[in-house]
Amino acid sequence: MTLAQAMLADPSTLISARFVAVPPSGTPHGISDALSFFPTHGTTFGILTSGNVLIADDTNTSGASSSNVGGPALPGRGNSAFDVTTLEINLATPAGANCLRLDFAFYSEEFPEYVGSVFNDAFIAELDRSTWVAGFTIQAPDNFAFDQDGNVISINSTGVTGMNEINASGTTYDGATVLLQAATQVTAGTHNLYISIFDQGDHIYDSAVFVDNIRFETVANPDTQCRPGAEQKAKVPLIFIPGVGGSRLFNDYGEVWPRMQDIFDSDSDEFLKVLRLAPDGISPFDPNDPAYTTIRPSDIIRSETVYDVFLGFDYTVDIW
């Protein structure tokens, strides 16, 4: 119940929660108060992993962080899904609500080494029944958190749900998606939300899904405003690292940061200049492009005020 409560925007909608499947050993799941893009609502969020949740916030010093939690292939789930967790959350739909939506991001140590391979750890979200099966490929007909090609969210995801290493900044994982959201239409009454994550093909190289802000909404046109499928959330907190993706910081005197003697402690030291994304809206802009210092009207730019930045410290700013 506590894990489910950490994920919900309104805990009063929670009736019950249980693990339909969970690995027999280790510590695969937990609650956190601040990591990566999360929380997106309230003060806590939930983390489900295929390994050890306790390493999620460790410094990324290894490309193969892993814990074998001993989860076997389960009856009815195919022969290639191991260390399976399926969390069932029983919810009561508020009066008038017609849409269920959640925020999530997928992280993995399988990235980038095993992209395109059979080691395709995955995240699946389903409503009222859980029917996914993992054999040579993953079949999930009731999954509502799928990529642009209709496939489950995994290291092989495409489009806006594709992974890169920048999105995993601050975590132990080698790659992550952007902050995503997925929705599905609901009717009055109670519904069961199923959230699953698993290793595919082996028991090693941890993957994780961070989930928060599970919420009911009332939308005017569910067919257009509550369509299934994962999409990038409109407001995206972003880990900002000076120099990455063509971004630069300037102090009061117009000098490029970092300099060893600089401390940013003035209200006017607020210039986050040219934090640009590539035309796909996901990848960092190529810093080797000579045009990266010029902002055009068509550019995708995220900016935010930055205060009290000390050289050598990691820091996070919300980029809206």
C-alpha positions in Angstrom: 0.0 0.0 0.0 2.8 2.4 0.9 4.5 2.0 -2.5 1.2 2.6 -4.3 0.4 5.7 -2.1 3.7 7.2 -3.1 2.7 7.0 -6.8 -0.8 8.5 -6.5 -1.7 12.1 -6.9 -4.8 11.5 -4.7 -4.3 8.6 -2.2 -8.0 8.7 -1.4 -8.6 6.9 -4.7 -6.6 3.9 -3.5 -8.7 0.9 -2.5 -5.9 -1.7 -2.2 -2.6 -2.8 -3.7 -0.7 -6.0 -4.0 2.1 -7.7 -5.9 0.7 -10.2 -8.4 4.3 -11.2 -9.0 7.5 -10.2 -7.2 11.1 -11.7 -7.2 11.8 -14.0 -4.3 14.9 -12.2 -3.0 16.6 -8.9 -2.8 15.2 -5.4 -2.6 13.7 -4.7 -6.0 11.3 -1.9 -5.2 11.2 1.2 -3.0 10.1 4.9 -2.5 12.3 8.0 -3.1 11.8 11.7 -2.5 14.1 13.1 -5.1 15.9 11.5 -8.1 16.2 12.3 -11.8 12.9 13.9 -13.0 11.0 12.9 -9.9 8.8 13.5 -8.0 6.4 15.1 -10.4 3.7 15.5 -7.7 3.9 15.6 -4.0 7.0 14.7 -2.1 7.6 11.0 -3.0 7.4 8.6 -5.9 7.7 4.8 -6.5 10.5 2.8 -8.1 10.2 -0.7 -9.5 13.3 -2.5 -10.7 14.4 -5.8 -12.1 17.2 -5.9 -9.5 18.3 -3.7 -6.6 16.5 -0.4 -5.9 19.1 0.6 -3.4 21.6 1.3 -6.1 19.3 3.6 -8.1 20.9 6.8 -6.8 24.5 5.5 -6.7 27.1 7.2 -8.8 27.3 5.6 -12.2 30.8 4.1 -12.0 29.9 0.8 -13.8 28.3 -0.1 -17.0 26.9 -3.3 -15.6 25.3 -2.6 -12.2 23.3 -5.7 -11.5 21.6 -7.9 -8.9 20.2 -11.3 -9.6 17.0 -11.4 -7.5 16.1 -15.0 -8.5 12.8 -14.4 -10.3 12.0 -17.4 -12.5 10.0 -17.4 -15.7 6.4 -17.4 -14.6 3.6 -19.6 -15.9 1.6 -17.9 -18.6 4.2 -15.1 -19.1 6.4 -16.9 -21.7 9.9 -18.2 -21.4 12.1 -15.1 -21.5 10.8 -12.8 -18.7 12.7 -13.1 -15.5 12.8 -11.1 -12.2 9.2 -10.1 -12.9 7.3 -7.6 -10.8 3.6 -6.9 -11.5 2.0 -4.4 -9.0 -1.8 -4.4 -9.0 -3.3 -1.1 -7.8 -7.1 -1.1 -7.2 -8.5 2.3 -7.7 -11.9 4.0 -7.3 -12.8 6.4 -10.2 -13.9 9.8 -8.9 -17.3 11.1 -10.1 -17.1 12.5 -13.6 -13.6 11.3 -14.3 -13.0 9.6 -17.7 -9.2 9.4 -18.0 -6.4 7.7 -16.0 -2.9 9.1 -16.5 0.5 8.5 -15.0 4.1 9.9 -15.2 7.0 7.6 -15.7 10.5 7.2 -17.0 12.4 4.0 -17.9 16.1 3.5 -16.9 18.4 0.6 -17.8 21.9 -0.7 -17.6 21.2 -2.7 -20.8 21.6 0.6 -22.7 23.4 0.9 -25.1 25.2 -2.4 -25.2 22.1 -4.6 -25.8 20.0 -2.3 -28.0 18.5 -4.5 -30.7 19.3 -7.7 -28.9 17.1 -10.3 -27.1 18.0 -8.7 -23.7 15.2 -6.3 -23.9 14.1 -5.4 -20.4 10.7 -3.7 -20.5 8.0 -1.7 -18.7 4.3 -2.3 -19.2 1.1 -0.6 -17.9 -2.3 -2.2 -18.3 -5.8 -1.6 -17.1 -8.2 -4.2 -15.6 -6.3 -7.2 -17.0 -2.6 -8.1 -17.4 -2.1 -10.2 -20.5 1.5 -9.6 -21.6 3.7 -12.5 -22.7 7.5 -12.5 -23.4 8.9 -15.1 -25.7 11.3 -14.2 -28.5 9.4 -10.9 -28.7 7.1 -9.2 -26.1 3.4 -9.2 -26.8 1.3 -6.8 -24.7 -2.1 -6.2 -26.3 -3.5 -4.4 -23.2 -0.4 -2.2 -22.7 -1.3 1.5 -22.8 2.2 2.8 -22.3 3.7 2.0 -25.7 6.1 3.8 -28.1 5.4 5.3 -31.5 5.6 1.8 -33.1 3.2 0.2 -30.7 6.0 -1.6 -28.8 6.6 -1.8 -25.0 8.8 0.8 -23.4 12.3 -0.7 -23.4 15.9 -0.1 -24.5 14.6 -0.6 -28.0 12.0 2.1 -27.8 11.8 4.6 -30.6 10.9 8.3 -31.2 10.2 10.4 -28.1 10.4 7.3 -25.9 14.0 6.5 -27.1 16.8 6.4 -24.5 20.0 8.3 -24.1 22.6 8.7 -21.4 21.9 12.3 -20.5 18.4 11.5 -19.3 19.9 9.1 -16.8 22.1 11.8 -15.2 22.2 11.5 -11.4 21.3 7.8 -11.4 23.3 4.6 -11.6 21.8 3.7 -14.9 23.5 4.1 -18.3 20.4 5.3 -20.2 16.9 6.6 -19.7 13.9 7.9 -21.5 12.7 11.5 -21.1 10.0 12.1 -18.6 6.9 10.4 -20.1 3.2 10.1 -19.5 0.7 7.6 -20.6 -3.1 7.6 -20.4 -6.1 5.3 -20.9 -9.8 6.0 -20.8 -11.8 4.8 -17.7 -15.4 4.5 -16.7 -17.2 4.9 -13.4 -16.5 2.4 -10.7 -13.3 0.6 -9.7 -10.4 -0.4 -11.9 -7.2 -2.3 -11.5 -3.9 -0.8 -12.8 -1.1 -3.2 -13.5 2.5 -2.0 -13.6 5.1 -4.5 -14.7 8.8 -4.6 -15.2 11.1 -7.5 -15.9 14.5 -8.7 -17.3 14.2 -10.3 -20.7 16.5 -13.1 -21.6 18.6 -13.1 -18.4 18.8 -12.1 -14.7 21.4 -9.4 -14.9 21.9 -5.7 -15.8 19.3 -3.9 -13.8 16.4 -1.8 -15.3 14.0 0.4 -13.4 10.8 2.4 -13.9 10.1 5.5 -11.8 6.4 6.1 -11.5 4.5 9.1 -10.0 1.4 11.2 -10.2 -1.1 8.5 -11.1 -4.2 10.5 -11.4 -7.8 10.6 -12.7 -8.8 13.5 -15.0 -12.0 14.7 -16.6 -11.3 15.6 -20.3 -13.7 17.1 -22.8 -12.8 14.7 -25.6 -11.3 11.4 -24.4 -10.6 10.2 -27.9 -8.1 13.0 -28.5 -7.2 14.0 -24.9 -6.8 10.6 -23.4 -5.3 8.5 -26.1 -3.2 5.5 -25.1 0.6 5.6 -25.8 3.5 7.2 -24.1 4.3 10.8 -24.9 6.7 13.3 -23.5 5.3 15.3 -20.6 4.9 19.0 -21.4 6.9 20.2 -18.4 10.2 18.4 -18.2 12.6 18.8 -15.3 16.1 18.4 -16.8 19.5 17.7 -15.2 21.6 20.5 -16.6 25.4 20.0 -17.0 27.3 23.0 -18.3 28.9 22.3 -21.7 26.5 19.4 -22.6 24.4 19.8 -25.6 25.8 23.2 -26.6 24.7 24.8 -23.3 26.8 27.5 -21.6 26.6 29.7 -18.5 27.7 33.3 -18.3 28.5 35.4 -15.2 27.8 39.1 -14.6 30.8 40.0 -16.8 29.8 37.9 -19.8 32.6 35.4 -19.1 31.9 31.8 -19.9 31.6 29.5 -16.9 33.3 27.5 -15.6 36.3 29.4 -14.2 38.0 28.2 -11.1 37.4 31.5 -9.3 33.7 31.8 -10.2 30.9 31.5 -7.7 27.4 32.2 -9.0 25.7 34.0 -6.1 24.1 37.0 -7.6 20.5 37.4 -8.9 21.9 38.6 -12.2 24.1 35.4 -12.6 21.1 33.8 -14.2 21.9 33.2 -17.8 21.4 29.7 -19.0 22.3 30.4 -22.6 21.7 28.2 -25.6 20.4 25.1 -24.0 19.2 23.7 -27.3 17.7 20.4 -28.4 18.0 18.8 -31.8 15.0 19.0 -34.1 13.6 15.7 -32.7 13.1 17.5 -29.4 14.9 14.9 -27.5 18.6 14.7 -28.3 21.1 17.4 -27.4 22.0 19.8 -30.1 25.4 19.0 -31.6 27.9 21.3 -29.8 30.2 20.9 -32.8 27.7 22.7 -35.1 29.1 26.2 -35.5 25.5 27.5 -35.4 24.9 26.3 -31.8 25.4 29.8 -30.3 22.7 31.3 -32.5 19.1 31.0 -31.4 16.5 30.8 -34.1 12.7 31.1 -33.8 12.3 27.5 -34.8 14.8 26.2 -32.2 13.6 24.0 -29.3 14.9 25.7 -26.2 14.4 25.2 -22.5 15.6 27.8 -20.1 15.4 28.6 -16.4 16.9 30.9 -13.9 20.0 29.5 -12.1 21.1 30.9 -8.8 23.8 30.0 -6.2 25.8 27.6 -8.3 29.2 26.6 -7.0 31.8 25.3 -9.3 32.4 21.6 -8.8 28.9 20.8 -7.3 26.3 18.9 -9.1 23.0 20.7 -9.2 19.6 20.3 -10.7 17.3 23.0 -12.2 13.8 22.7 -13.3 13.7 23.4 -17.1 10.2 24.2 -18.2 
